[in-house]
Amino acid sequence: MKLSPVGIMVVTLGALVGIIVWVVAYIGLPNDITHRNLAKNPAIQTSVNQTASGNATPTSASGTSGTAIPTQIVEIPQKPASQIHLVDTSDPGYQIFEQTCAACHGSSAEGKVGPPIYAIGHYWSESQILGFVQKGMGGMPPNGGLSDPNQVKEVVAWLSKQKG
């Protein structure tokens, strides 16, 4: 069998390009490390009012559906799932959360690939959560990947009860 120098060069170049694409994708795509470090990134926008208790109250803008959209990401501290007590886990919204959102946010909303959201209702109103979920951001698709708007509203209503 005779090897052509051009053939060897094409195979070598293809292998090199494949390795480069793999490395760039491995480093650049969202994963456990990049999502857990989101809290260290600067805020998306800086228009935040401080309340007397020191909690950030995001100012809101109107989205296309007239829903308030938070202008800054909330940084909820990481907690072990065993220390989180979710409210009303018999709610249909929790059942949908468990089937769709828990893959990224954890079954106790403690955060996995996605950030912790076990206390999101303490920081954002129901309309702000709805605006954020409808828009999607980062690795989260619009509507959290749900196609039924009523399911989105059920999950958001349940999330708004979660005060940590």
MONOR-V114701 format. One line per field, one symbol per residue. ss: DSSP state (2 for helix, 1 for strand, 0 for the rest). psi: psi as a letter, one per 20 degrees, with the letter a starting at -180 (. if undefined). burial: + if it has 9 or more other ideal C-beta (glycine too) atoms within 8 Angstrom, else -. A space follows every 50 residues. Layout:
ss->???
psi->???
burial->???
This chain:
ss->00002222222222222222222222220002222202220000000111 00000111011100000111000000000022200000000222222222 02222000000000000002222002222222222010010222200022 22222222220000
psi->pppphggggggggggggggggggggghhqpagghhhjhhiqqqgqjnpqp rhiiqpopqqrpahjjqppqiqppnpqpqqhijpoqpmiiphhhggghhg hhhhiqijkipdgrrpjikhihhqrhhgggggghgqqciprqjjiqiohh hghggggghiioj.
burial->-------+-------------------------+++-+---------+-- -----+++-+--+---++++++++-+--+-+--+-+----+-++-+++-+ ++-+++--+++++++++++++-++-+++++++++++---+--++-+---- ++++++++++++--
